[in-house]
Amino acid sequence: MAKKKSSKKKKIVKNFTADKRTTEETTRTEDEGGAARDTSFSGSIRRSAGVFFATLCSLVLIVVLLLTSIEYNSFKTTFYQKEYTKLNSAETIGISQEELMQTTEGLLTYIKGKRADLDMEATINGEKRPVFNEREKAHMVDVRTLYFVERRMRALGIALFLMFMMFTFKLSGNQFVRNLAKGYLIAGSVCLVLFIFLITMILKDFSGFWMQFHYLFFNNDLWLLNPETDILIQMLPQQFFYDLVVRILGLFLVETIILAIMSGIGVKKLKPGKTAK
Protein backbone atom coordinates (compact mmCIF):
# COMPACT_ATOMS: atom_id res chain seq x y z
CA MET A 1 0.00 0.00 0.00
CA ALA A 2 2.88 2.35 0.96
CA LYS A 3 4.70 1.51 -2.28
CA LYS A 4 1.56 2.29 -4.27
CA LYS A 5 1.21 5.73 -2.63
CA SER A 6 4.90 6.47 -3.18
CA SER A 7 4.65 5.50 -6.84
CA LYS A 8 1.58 7.70 -7.28
CA LYS A 9 3.33 10.64 -5.61
CA LYS A 10 6.38 10.28 -7.88
CA LYS A 11 4.10 10.22 -10.91
CA ILE A 12 2.38 13.46 -9.82
CA VAL A 13 5.76 15.18 -9.25
CA LYS A 14 7.00 13.94 -12.61
CA ASN A 15 3.87 15.22 -14.39
CA PHE A 16 4.13 18.58 -12.60
CA THR A 17 7.78 18.96 -13.63
CA ALA A 18 6.93 18.09 -17.23
CA ASP A 19 4.04 20.57 -17.26
CA LYS A 20 6.29 23.28 -15.81
CA ARG A 21 8.94 22.62 -18.45
CA THR A 22 6.31 22.76 -21.19
CA THR A 23 4.96 26.05 -19.82
CA GLU A 24 8.45 27.57 -19.73
CA GLU A 25 9.12 26.43 -23.28
CA THR A 26 5.91 28.03 -24.54
CA THR A 27 7.02 31.38 -23.12
CA ARG A 28 10.22 31.29 -25.16
CA THR A 29 10.67 31.21 -28.92
CA GLU A 30 13.72 30.97 -31.09
CA ASP A 31 14.50 33.19 -34.03
CA GLU A 32 16.28 32.22 -37.22
CA GLY A 33 19.66 32.68 -35.57
CA GLY A 34 18.74 30.33 -32.72
CA ALA A 35 18.72 33.00 -29.97
CA ALA A 36 15.97 32.57 -27.40
CA ARG A 37 13.44 35.36 -26.98
CA ASP A 38 11.16 35.73 -23.98
CA THR A 39 7.52 35.93 -25.12
CA SER A 40 5.95 35.97 -21.66
CA PHE A 41 3.93 38.95 -20.40
CA SER A 42 6.85 40.21 -18.29
CA GLY A 43 9.14 39.83 -21.32
CA SER A 44 6.73 41.87 -23.44
CA ILE A 45 6.59 44.63 -20.81
CA ARG A 46 10.38 44.66 -20.60
CA ARG A 47 10.75 44.98 -24.38
CA SER A 48 8.18 47.78 -24.53
CA ALA A 49 9.98 49.63 -21.73
CA GLY A 50 13.26 49.21 -23.62
CA VAL A 51 11.76 50.81 -26.75
CA PHE A 52 10.17 53.57 -24.63
CA PHE A 53 13.48 54.60 -23.07
CA ALA A 54 15.20 54.26 -26.45
CA THR A 55 12.64 56.74 -27.83
CA LEU A 56 13.28 59.16 -24.96
CA CYS A 57 17.00 58.72 -25.52
CA SER A 58 16.56 59.57 -29.21
CA LEU A 59 14.34 62.61 -28.55
CA VAL A 60 16.99 64.04 -26.24
CA LEU A 61 19.70 63.25 -28.80
CA ILE A 62 17.78 65.13 -31.50
CA VAL A 63 17.48 68.20 -29.24
CA VAL A 64 21.21 68.02 -28.45
CA LEU A 65 22.00 67.81 -32.17
CA LEU A 66 19.89 70.91 -32.84
CA LEU A 67 21.57 72.88 -30.03
CA THR A 68 24.97 71.76 -31.28
CA SER A 69 24.15 72.90 -34.81
CA ILE A 70 23.00 76.28 -33.45
CA GLU A 71 26.21 76.82 -31.51
CA TYR A 72 28.53 75.54 -34.24
CA ASN A 73 27.06 77.77 -36.95
CA SER A 74 26.50 80.82 -34.75
CA PHE A 75 30.19 81.09 -33.87
CA LYS A 76 31.71 80.22 -37.26
CA THR A 77 33.57 83.42 -38.23
CA THR A 78 34.04 82.35 -41.87
CA PHE A 79 30.25 82.36 -42.22
CA TYR A 80 30.13 85.96 -40.93
CA GLN A 81 32.83 86.97 -43.38
CA LYS A 82 30.94 85.48 -46.33
CA GLU A 83 27.68 87.12 -45.23
CA TYR A 84 29.33 90.53 -44.82
CA THR A 85 30.65 90.27 -48.38
CA LYS A 86 27.28 89.11 -49.70
CA LEU A 87 25.33 91.87 -47.91
CA ASN A 88 27.93 94.65 -48.40
CA SER A 89 27.90 95.16 -44.64
CA ALA A 90 31.22 97.04 -44.39
CA GLU A 91 30.08 99.58 -46.98
CA THR A 92 26.66 99.96 -45.33
CA ILE A 93 28.23 100.65 -41.93
CA GLY A 94 31.11 102.73 -43.26
CA ILE A 95 33.79 100.55 -41.69
CA SER A 96 36.73 98.58 -43.06
CA GLN A 97 36.34 94.82 -43.53
CA GLU A 98 39.25 94.27 -41.13
CA GLU A 99 37.70 96.31 -38.32
CA LEU A 100 34.31 94.73 -38.98
CA MET A 101 35.78 91.26 -38.44
CA GLN A 102 37.65 92.44 -35.32
CA THR A 103 34.36 93.79 -33.95
CA THR A 104 32.61 90.51 -34.81
CA GLU A 105 35.26 88.44 -33.03
CA GLY A 106 34.96 90.70 -29.98
CA LEU A 107 31.17 90.32 -30.06
CA LEU A 108 31.32 86.51 -30.25
CA THR A 109 33.96 86.38 -27.51
CA TYR A 110 31.67 88.49 -25.30
CA ILE A 111 28.69 86.18 -25.89
CA LYS A 112 30.82 83.20 -24.83
CA GLY A 113 31.64 84.98 -21.57
CA LYS A 114 35.33 85.36 -22.41
CA ARG A 115 35.16 89.16 -22.63
CA ALA A 116 33.92 91.43 -19.85
CA ASP A 117 32.22 94.13 -21.94
CA LEU A 118 31.47 95.48 -25.40
CA ASP A 119 33.43 98.70 -25.03
CA MET A 120 35.01 98.60 -28.50
CA GLU A 121 35.97 101.41 -30.83
CA ALA A 122 36.33 101.50 -34.60
CA THR A 123 36.63 104.03 -37.39
CA ILE A 124 33.09 104.43 -38.77
CA ASN A 125 32.46 106.90 -41.60
CA GLY A 126 35.90 108.37 -40.99
CA GLU A 127 35.32 108.95 -37.27
CA LYS A 128 36.84 106.98 -34.39
CA ARG A 129 33.90 106.17 -32.11
CA PRO A 130 32.38 103.48 -29.87
CA VAL A 131 30.82 100.74 -32.00
CA PHE A 132 27.80 99.94 -29.82
CA ASN A 133 25.45 102.21 -27.88
CA GLU A 134 23.90 101.42 -24.49
CA ARG A 135 20.73 99.86 -25.91
CA GLU A 136 22.75 97.49 -28.10
CA LYS A 137 24.95 96.53 -25.15
CA ALA A 138 21.88 95.87 -22.98
CA HIS A 139 20.41 93.60 -25.66
CA MET A 140 23.67 91.66 -25.92
CA VAL A 141 23.52 91.00 -22.17
CA ASP A 142 20.24 89.18 -22.85
CA VAL A 143 21.79 87.32 -25.79
CA ARG A 144 24.70 86.18 -23.65
CA THR A 145 22.29 84.97 -20.95
CA LEU A 146 20.40 83.00 -23.60
CA TYR A 147 23.68 81.44 -24.75
CA PHE A 148 24.48 80.28 -21.21
CA VAL A 149 20.99 78.77 -20.92
CA GLU A 150 21.61 76.89 -24.18
CA ARG A 151 24.90 75.56 -22.85
CA ARG A 152 23.25 74.31 -19.66
CA MET A 153 20.42 72.72 -21.63
CA ARG A 154 22.90 70.90 -23.85
CA ALA A 155 24.87 69.63 -20.85
CA LEU A 156 21.62 68.44 -19.23
CA GLY A 157 20.60 66.82 -22.51
CA ILE A 158 23.85 64.86 -22.72
CA ALA A 159 23.37 63.67 -19.12
CA LEU A 160 19.77 62.59 -19.83
CA PHE A 161 20.87 60.90 -23.06
CA LEU A 162 23.41 58.77 -21.18
CA MET A 163 20.90 57.96 -18.42
CA PHE A 164 18.16 56.89 -20.85
CA MET A 165 20.69 54.88 -22.84
CA MET A 166 21.68 53.01 -19.67
CA PHE A 167 18.01 52.22 -18.94
CA THR A 168 17.58 51.04 -22.54
CA PHE A 169 20.61 48.76 -22.24
CA LYS A 170 19.42 47.21 -18.96
CA LEU A 171 15.91 46.59 -20.29
CA SER A 172 16.84 45.47 -23.81
CA GLY A 173 19.60 42.94 -23.31
CA ASN A 174 20.69 41.57 -26.68
CA GLN A 175 18.04 43.78 -28.35
CA PHE A 176 19.83 46.98 -27.26
CA VAL A 177 21.00 48.11 -30.72
CA ARG A 178 17.70 47.19 -32.39
CA ASN A 179 15.65 48.99 -29.74
CA LEU A 180 17.85 52.08 -30.06
CA ALA A 181 17.28 52.06 -33.82
CA LYS A 182 13.54 51.54 -33.39
CA GLY A 183 13.33 54.29 -30.77
CA TYR A 184 15.16 56.72 -33.05
CA LEU A 185 12.75 56.05 -35.91
CA ILE A 186 9.79 56.73 -33.60
CA ALA A 187 11.35 59.93 -32.22
CA GLY A 188 12.44 60.98 -35.70
CA SER A 189 8.90 60.62 -37.03
CA VAL A 190 7.57 62.96 -34.33
CA CYS A 191 10.35 65.50 -34.92
CA LEU A 192 9.84 65.33 -38.69
CA VAL A 193 6.31 66.69 -38.29
CA LEU A 194 7.62 69.56 -36.13
CA PHE A 195 10.48 70.18 -38.56
CA ILE A 196 8.12 70.44 -41.55
CA PHE A 197 5.92 72.86 -39.59
CA LEU A 198 8.96 74.98 -38.68
CA ILE A 199 10.33 75.04 -42.24
CA THR A 200 6.90 76.02 -43.57
CA MET A 201 6.77 78.95 -41.13
CA ILE A 202 10.27 80.11 -42.07
CA LEU A 203 9.75 79.90 -45.84
CA LYS A 204 6.29 81.45 -45.71
CA ASP A 205 7.03 84.36 -43.38
CA PHE A 206 10.51 84.58 -41.87
CA SER A 207 9.83 88.06 -40.45
CA GLY A 208 6.87 86.72 -38.49
CA PHE A 209 8.88 83.70 -37.34
CA TRP A 210 11.77 85.93 -36.23
CA MET A 211 9.45 88.25 -34.32
CA GLN A 212 7.84 85.28 -32.53
CA PHE A 213 11.29 83.94 -31.67
CA HIS A 214 12.18 87.22 -29.92
CA TYR A 215 8.83 87.44 -28.12
CA LEU A 216 9.39 83.89 -26.85
CA PHE A 217 12.98 84.23 -25.65
CA PHE A 218 13.24 87.89 -24.58
CA ASN A 219 11.11 89.65 -21.97
CA ASN A 220 11.82 93.20 -23.21
CA ASP A 221 11.98 95.20 -26.45
CA LEU A 222 15.72 95.90 -26.45
CA TRP A 223 16.02 93.77 -29.58
CA LEU A 224 14.04 96.37 -31.54
CA LEU A 225 16.95 98.34 -32.98
CA ASN A 226 17.10 101.19 -35.49
CA PRO A 227 18.77 100.17 -38.77
CA GLU A 228 19.54 103.83 -39.49
CA THR A 229 21.65 104.40 -36.40
CA ASP A 230 22.42 101.11 -34.61
CA ILE A 231 25.57 99.31 -35.80
CA LEU A 232 24.47 95.93 -34.41
CA ILE A 233 21.46 95.66 -36.71
CA GLN A 234 23.54 96.97 -39.62
CA MET A 235 26.06 94.19 -38.99
CA LEU A 236 23.41 91.53 -38.51
CA PRO A 237 20.26 92.38 -40.51
CA GLN A 238 17.32 90.04 -40.90
CA GLN A 239 18.73 88.51 -44.10
CA PHE A 240 21.82 87.45 -42.15
CA PHE A 241 19.67 85.59 -39.64
CA TYR A 242 17.60 84.00 -42.40
CA ASP A 243 20.78 82.57 -43.91
CA LEU A 244 21.98 81.50 -40.46
CA VAL A 245 18.74 79.68 -39.61
CA VAL A 246 18.76 77.89 -42.99
CA ARG A 247 22.37 76.84 -42.36
CA ILE A 248 21.55 75.60 -38.84
CA LEU A 249 18.54 73.58 -39.98
CA GLY A 250 20.45 72.25 -43.00
CA LEU A 251 23.23 70.77 -40.87
CA PHE A 252 20.69 69.47 -38.36
CA LEU A 253 18.68 67.80 -41.15
CA VAL A 254 21.77 66.08 -42.58
CA GLU A 255 22.72 64.70 -39.15
CA THR A 256 19.23 63.39 -38.40
CA ILE A 257 18.81 61.83 -41.86
CA ILE A 258 22.11 59.95 -41.53
CA LEU A 259 21.00 58.56 -38.16
CA ALA A 260 17.57 57.68 -39.59
CA ILE A 261 19.16 55.70 -42.44
CA MET A 262 21.42 53.86 -40.00
CA SER A 263 18.43 53.14 -37.74
CA GLY A 264 16.34 51.85 -40.63
CA ILE A 265 19.13 49.48 -41.63
CA GLY A 266 19.50 48.39 -38.00
CA VAL A 267 15.81 47.55 -37.57
CA LYS A 268 15.76 45.66 -40.88
CA LYS A 269 18.98 43.70 -40.36
CA LEU A 270 18.66 42.93 -36.65
CA LYS A 271 15.66 40.61 -36.32
CA PRO A 272 14.12 40.11 -32.84
CA GLY A 273 16.48 37.98 -30.80
CA LYS A 274 19.56 38.64 -32.93
CA THR A 275 22.51 40.61 -31.65
CA ALA A 276 24.66 43.11 -33.51
CA LYS A 277 27.87 41.64 -34.93
C-alpha positions in Angstrom: 0.0 0.0 0.0 2.9 2.4 1.0 4.7 1.5 -2.3 1.6 2.3 -4.3 1.2 5.7 -2.6 4.9 6.5 -3.2 4.6 5.5 -6.8 1.6 7.7 -7.3 3.3 10.6 -5.6 6.4 10.3 -7.9 4.1 10.2 -10.9 2.4 13.5 -9.8 5.8 15.2 -9.3 7.0 13.9 -12.6 3.9 15.2 -14.4 4.1 18.6 -12.6 7.8 19.0 -13.6 6.9 18.1 -17.2 4.0 20.6 -17.3 6.3 23.3 -15.8 8.9 22.6 -18.4 6.3 22.8 -21.2 5.0 26.1 -19.8 8.4 27.6 -19.7 9.1 26.4 -23.3 5.9 28.0 -24.5 7.0 31.4 -23.1 10.2 31.3 -25.2 10.7 31.2 -28.9 13.7 31.0 -31.1 14.5 33.2 -34.0 16.3 32.2 -37.2 19.7 32.7 -35.6 18.7 30.3 -32.7 18.7 33.0 -30.0 16.0 32.6 -27.4 13.4 35.4 -27.0 11.2 35.7 -24.0 7.5 35.9 -25.1 6.0 36.0 -21.7 3.9 38.9 -20.4 6.8 40.2 -18.3 9.1 39.8 -21.3 6.7 41.9 -23.4 6.6 44.6 -20.8 10.4 44.7 -20.6 10.8 45.0 -24.4 8.2 47.8 -24.5 10.0 49.6 -21.7 13.3 49.2 -23.6 11.8 50.8 -26.8 10.2 53.6 -24.6 13.5 54.6 -23.1 15.2 54.3 -26.5 12.6 56.7 -27.8 13.3 59.2 -25.0 17.0 58.7 -25.5 16.6 59.6 -29.2 14.3 62.6 -28.6 17.0 64.0 -26.2 19.7 63.3 -28.8 17.8 65.1 -31.5 17.5 68.2 -29.2 21.2 68.0 -28.4 22.0 67.8 -32.2 19.9 70.9 -32.8 21.6 72.9 -30.0 25.0 71.8 -31.3 24.1 72.9 -34.8 23.0 76.3 -33.5 26.2 76.8 -31.5 28.5 75.5 -34.2 27.1 77.8 -36.9 26.5 80.8 -34.7 30.2 81.1 -33.9 31.7 80.2 -37.3 33.6 83.4 -38.2 34.0 82.3 -41.9 30.3 82.4 -42.2 30.1 86.0 -40.9 32.8 87.0 -43.4 30.9 85.5 -46.3 27.7 87.1 -45.2 29.3 90.5 -44.8 30.7 90.3 -48.4 27.3 89.1 -49.7 25.3 91.9 -47.9 27.9 94.7 -48.4 27.9 95.2 -44.6 31.2 97.0 -44.4 30.1 99.6 -47.0 26.7 100.0 -45.3 28.2 100.7 -41.9 31.1 102.7 -43.3 33.8 100.5 -41.7 36.7 98.6 -43.1 36.3 94.8 -43.5 39.2 94.3 -41.1 37.7 96.3 -38.3 34.3 94.7 -39.0 35.8 91.3 -38.4 37.6 92.4 -35.3 34.4 93.8 -34.0 32.6 90.5 -34.8 35.3 88.4 -33.0 35.0 90.7 -30.0 31.2 90.3 -30.1 31.3 86.5 -30.2 34.0 86.4 -27.5 31.7 88.5 -25.3 28.7 86.2 -25.9 30.8 83.2 -24.8 31.6 85.0 -21.6 35.3 85.4 -22.4 35.2 89.2 -22.6 33.9 91.4 -19.8 32.2 94.1 -21.9 31.5 95.5 -25.4 33.4 98.7 -25.0 35.0 98.6 -28.5 36.0 101.4 -30.8 36.3 101.5 -34.6 36.6 104.0 -37.4 33.1 104.4 -38.8 32.5 106.9 -41.6 35.9 108.4 -41.0 35.3 109.0 -37.3 36.8 107.0 -34.4 33.9 106.2 -32.1 32.4 103.5 -29.9 30.8 100.7 -32.0 27.8 99.9 -29.8 25.5 102.2 -27.9 23.9 101.4 -24.5 20.7 99.9 -25.9 22.7 97.5 -28.1 24.9 96.5 -25.2 21.9 95.9 -23.0 20.4 93.6 -25.7 23.7 91.7 -25.9 23.5 91.0 -22.2 20.2 89.2 -22.8 21.8 87.3 -25.8 24.7 86.2 -23.6 22.3 85.0 -20.9 20.4 83.0 -23.6 23.7 81.4 -24.8 24.5 80.3 -21.2 21.0 78.8 -20.9 21.6 76.9 -24.2 24.9 75.6 -22.9 23.3 74.3 -19.7 20.4 72.7 -21.6 22.9 70.9 -23.9 24.9 69.6 -20.8 21.6 68.4 -19.2 20.6 66.8 -22.5 23.8 64.9 -22.7 23.4 63.7 -19.1 19.8 62.6 -19.8 20.9 60.9 -23.1 23.4 58.8 -21.2 20.9 58.0 -18.4 18.2 56.9 -20.9 20.7 54.9 -22.8 21.7 53.0 -19.7 18.0 52.2 -18.9 17.6 51.0 -22.5 20.6 48.8 -22.2 19.4 47.2 -19.0 15.9 46.6 -20.3 16.8 45.5 -23.8 19.6 42.9 -23.3 20.7 41.6 -26.7 18.0 43.8 -28.3 19.8 47.0 -27.3 21.0 48.1 -30.7 17.7 47.2 -32.4 15.7 49.0 -29.7 17.9 52.1 -30.1 17.3 52.1 -33.8 13.5 51.5 -33.4 13.3 54.3 -30.8 15.2 56.7 -33.0 12.7 56.0 -35.9 9.8 56.7 -33.6 11.4 59.9 -32.2 12.4 61.0 -35.7 8.9 60.6 -37.0 7.6 63.0 -34.3 10.4 65.5 -34.9 9.8 65.3 -38.7 6.3 66.7 -38.3 7.6 69.6 -36.1 10.5 70.2 -38.6 8.1 70.4 -41.6 5.9 72.9 -39.6 9.0 75.0 -38.7 10.3 75.0 -42.2 6.9 76.0 -43.6 6.8 79.0 -41.1 10.3 80.1 -42.1 9.8 79.9 -45.8 6.3 81.4 -45.7 7.0 84.4 -43.4 10.5 84.6 -41.9 9.8 88.1 -40.5 6.9 86.7 -38.5 8.9 83.7 -37.3 11.8 85.9 -36.2 9.4 88.2 -34.3 7.8 85.3 -32.5 11.3 83.9 -31.7 12.2 87.2 -29.9 8.8 87.4 -28.1 9.4 83.9 -26.8 13.0 84.2 -25.6 13.2 87.9 -24.6 11.1 89.7 -22.0 11.8 93.2 -23.2 12.0 95.2 -26.5 15.7 95.9 -26.5 16.0 93.8 -29.6 14.0 96.4 -31.5 17.0 98.3 -33.0 17.1 101.2 -35.5 18.8 100.2 -38.8 19.5 103.8 -39.5 21.7 104.4 -36.4 22.4 101.1 -34.6 25.6 99.3 -35.8 24.5 95.9 -34.4 21.5 95.7 -36.7 23.5 97.0 -39.6 26.1 94.2 -39.0 23.4 91.5 -38.5 20.3 92.4 -40.5 17.3 90.0 -40.9 18.7 88.5 -44.1 21.8 87.5 -42.2 19.7 85.6 -39.6 17.6 84.0 -42.4 20.8 82.6 -43.9 22.0 81.5 -40.5 18.7 79.7 -39.6 18.8 77.9 -43.0 22.4 76.8 -42.4 21.5 75.6 -38.8 18.5 73.6 -40.0 20.4 72.3 -43.0 23.2 70.8 -40.9 20.7 69.5 -38.4 18.7 67.8 -41.1 21.8 66.1 -42.6 22.7 64.7 -39.1 19.2 63.4 -38.4 18.8 61.8 -41.9 22.1 59.9 -41.5 21.0 58.6 -38.2 17.6 57.7 -39.6 19.2 55.7 -42.4 21.4 53.9 -40.0 18.4 53.1 -37.7 16.3 51.9 -40.6 19.1 49.5 -41.6 19.5 48.4 -38.0 15.8 47.6 -37.6 15.8 45.7 -40.9 19.0 43.7 -40.4 18.7 42.9 -36.6 15.7 40.6 -36.3 14.1 40.1 -32.8 16.5 38.0 -30.8 19.6 38.6 -32.9 22.5 40.6 -31.6 24.7 43.1 -33.5 27.9 41.6 -34.9 
